[in-house]
Amino acid sequence: MDDTRFADSTDQDLLASHVAGEPDAFGELARRHRDRLWAVALRTLGDREEAADAVQDALVSAFRAAHTFRGQSAVTTWLHRITVNACLDRVRKASSRKTSPVNDPERLDQLLEPHESAEAPAERQDLHRELFAALATLPAEQRAALVLVDMQGYPVAEAGRILDVPVGTVKSRCARGRARLAPLLTHLRGEAGDSGEREAGRNRTARASVPPAAGPRDAATSDPAGVKGGGGRT
């Protein structure tokens, strides 16, 4: 539930209040941004449990490192950077184990909204499966750039701030990622066009096939990620 005490507080105000000892300030900050953090994590990792764990790890890290924030970027950029780094750590660990949650068709079904799973045509679900399976073939850095720019719609400059790399690097990673995805997903363009559902996404195959991500309703509360109880991981 929204805390009306913080209605007029900016993100930076909330972070400063948290550092000063206000017990509910960080929970409000997490509540404001959890859906976007969740969407980035889910589309980067392709697995609800992994995404929830990554967001939890990120919130715990942000909770503990709040005193290090110097205002050199927006608070939301800072939170996204921590979340993306948590996701990339998980992608790299999965790669080192020669596995990736995105390649599991049963887990891919979890990416769909509950109502969409029940009502969407089987062909559309197949498009989603093929998209995430293709994303799993990309290096972690390319996947993260494409998720931010092509799926989430962040400007390249903002994606660069989140990833902490120059704009040119973001553009290069996106270009290389799209080039690698193109031969894997070319056939999806025709299928999407036949269904009439993806006209706006013809020039961005990745964005075209991705359903809206549902935010975890319990991922951030007044006790975000179990921080007060020590339930989070470092």
C-alpha positions in Angstrom: 0.0 0.0 0.0 1.2 3.5 -0.8 2.6 5.5 2.1 1.1 9.0 1.9 3.9 10.3 4.1 6.2 10.1 1.1 3.8 11.4 -1.6 5.8 14.5 -2.2 9.2 12.9 -1.7 11.6 12.5 -4.7 13.5 9.3 -5.2 16.6 11.0 -3.9 14.7 12.3 -0.8 13.6 8.7 -0.1 17.2 7.4 -0.4 18.5 10.1 1.9 15.7 9.4 4.4 16.6 5.7 4.3 20.3 6.6 5.0 19.2 8.8 7.9 17.3 6.0 9.5 13.7 6.3 8.2 12.5 2.6 8.4 9.9 2.8 5.6 11.7 5.1 3.0 13.4 2.3 1.1 10.3 0.2 0.9 8.5 3.1 -0.8 11.4 3.6 -3.2 11.4 -0.1 -4.1 7.6 0.0 -4.5 7.9 2.8 -7.0 10.4 1.0 -9.3 9.8 -2.7 -8.7 7.7 -3.3 -11.8 10.3 -1.9 -14.2 13.1 -3.7 -12.3 11.1 -6.9 -12.5 10.5 -6.5 -16.3 14.2 -6.0 -17.0 15.2 -9.0 -14.9 12.5 -11.2 -16.3 13.3 -10.5 -19.9 17.1 -10.7 -19.3 16.9 -14.1 -17.5 13.7 -15.6 -19.0 12.7 -17.2 -15.7 10.4 -16.0 -13.0 12.3 -17.5 -10.1 15.7 -16.3 -11.3 14.3 -12.9 -12.0 12.7 -12.6 -8.5 16.0 -13.7 -7.0 17.9 -11.2 -9.0 15.6 -8.3 -8.0 15.8 -9.4 -4.4 19.6 -9.5 -4.6 19.6 -6.0 -6.2 17.3 -4.5 -3.6 19.3 -5.9 -0.8 22.5 -4.5 -2.4 20.9 -1.1 -2.9 19.5 -1.1 0.7 23.0 -1.8 2.1 24.9 0.5 -0.4 22.5 3.5 -0.2 25.1 5.5 1.7 27.5 5.3 -1.3 25.0 7.0 -3.7 26.5 10.4 -4.7 23.8 11.6 -7.0 25.9 11.4 -10.2 22.9 9.7 -11.9 19.2 9.4 -11.2 18.2 7.0 -8.4 16.3 4.9 -10.9 19.3 4.6 -13.1 21.3 3.5 -10.1 18.7 0.9 -9.2 18.6 -0.4 -12.7 22.3 -0.7 -12.9 22.4 -2.8 -9.7 19.6 -5.0 -11.1 21.2 -5.5 -14.5 24.5 -6.4 -12.8 22.7 -9.0 -10.6 21.1 -10.4 -13.8 24.4 -10.6 -15.6 26.0 -12.4 -12.7 23.3 -15.0 -13.0 23.6 -15.3 -16.8 27.3 -15.8 -16.5 26.9 -18.4 -13.8 24.4 -20.2 -15.9 26.7 -20.1 -18.9 29.6 -21.5 -16.8 27.3 -24.5 -16.0 26.4 -24.8 -19.7 22.8 -24.3 -18.9 20.3 -21.4 -19.3 16.8 -21.2 -17.8 15.6 -19.5 -21.1 16.1 -22.8 -22.9 13.4 -24.6 -20.8 10.1 -24.5 -22.6 8.1 -25.2 -19.4 9.8 -22.2 -17.8 9.2 -20.1 -20.8 5.4 -20.6 -20.3 5.8 -18.8 -17.0 6.7 -15.6 -18.9 3.2 -15.2 -20.1 0.5 -13.4 -18.1 -1.9 -15.9 -16.5 -4.8 -14.7 -18.7 -2.6 -14.8 -21.8 -1.5 -18.4 -21.1 -5.1 -19.4 -21.1 -6.4 -17.4 -24.0 -3.6 -16.6 -26.4 -3.3 -18.7 -29.5 -0.7 -21.4 -29.4 1.1 -19.8 -32.3 1.7 -16.6 -30.3 3.1 -18.6 -27.4 5.4 -20.4 -29.8 6.7 -17.0 -30.9 7.5 -16.1 -27.3 9.3 -19.4 -26.8 11.4 -19.0 -29.9 12.3 -15.4 -29.0 13.6 -16.2 -25.6 15.4 -19.3 -26.8 17.2 -17.1 -29.4 18.0 -14.5 -26.7 19.7 -17.2 -24.7 22.3 -17.6 -27.5 23.5 -14.0 -27.1 26.4 -13.0 -24.8 25.1 -11.5 -21.6 26.1 -8.0 -22.4 24.4 -8.0 -25.8 21.3 -9.5 -24.2 21.2 -6.8 -21.5 21.5 -4.0 -24.1 18.7 -5.4 -26.3 16.4 -5.9 -23.3 16.8 -2.3 -22.2 16.7 -0.7 -25.7 14.5 -3.0 -27.8 12.2 -4.5 -25.2 11.9 -1.9 -22.5 12.2 1.1 -24.8 14.9 3.0 -22.9 16.8 5.6 -24.9 20.3 4.5 -25.8 21.8 7.2 -23.6 19.8 6.0 -20.6 20.8 2.4 -21.3 24.4 3.5 -21.4 24.0 5.0 -17.9 22.4 1.9 -16.6 25.1 -0.4 -18.1 27.8 2.1 -17.2 29.2 2.1 -20.7 29.5 4.7 -23.5 26.5 5.2 -25.9 28.6 3.8 -28.7 29.1 0.6 -26.8 25.4 0.2 -26.3 24.7 0.8 -30.0 27.4 -1.7 -30.9 26.0 -4.4 -28.6 22.5 -3.9 -29.9 23.7 -4.0 -33.5 25.7 -7.2 -32.9 22.8 -8.8 -31.0 20.3 -8.0 -33.6 22.6 -9.4 -36.3 22.9 -12.6 -34.4 19.2 -12.8 -33.8 18.1 -12.0 -37.3 18.8 -15.4 -38.9 17.2 -17.1 -35.9 14.0 -15.0 -36.0 13.5 -13.9 -39.6 10.6 -16.3 -40.0 8.8 -14.8 -37.0 8.3 -11.5 -38.8 6.1 -13.1 -41.4 4.1 -15.0 -38.8 3.7 -11.8 -36.8 2.6 -9.9 -39.9 0.0 -12.6 -40.8 -1.6 -12.3 -37.4 -1.7 -8.5 -37.6 -0.4 -8.2 -34.0 3.1 -6.9 -34.6 3.1 -4.1 -37.1 4.9 -1.6 -34.9 7.7 -4.1 -34.2 8.9 -5.1 -37.7 12.1 -3.2 -37.4 12.8 -4.5 -33.9 12.1 -8.2 -33.9 13.0 -8.6 -30.2 10.5 -6.0 -29.0 7.8 -7.3 -31.4 7.4 -10.7 -29.7 7.6 -9.9 -26.1 4.5 -9.9 -23.8 4.2 -7.3 -21.0 5.9 -8.6 -17.9 3.9 -8.9 -14.7 5.5 -7.5 -11.6 6.0 -9.6 -8.5 3.5 -8.1 -6.1 5.5 -9.2 -3.1 9.0 -8.2 -4.4 9.1 -4.9 -2.6 7.2 -4.0 0.5 7.9 -1.9 3.5 10.5 -4.6 4.2 11.9 -5.0 0.7 13.4 -8.3 -0.1 13.3 -9.3 3.5 16.1 -6.8 4.3 15.1 -6.0 7.8 14.8 -9.6 8.7 18.1 -10.4 7.1 16.5 -12.7 4.6 18.3 -11.3 1.5 21.6 -12.6 0.1 24.7 -10.5 -0.4 
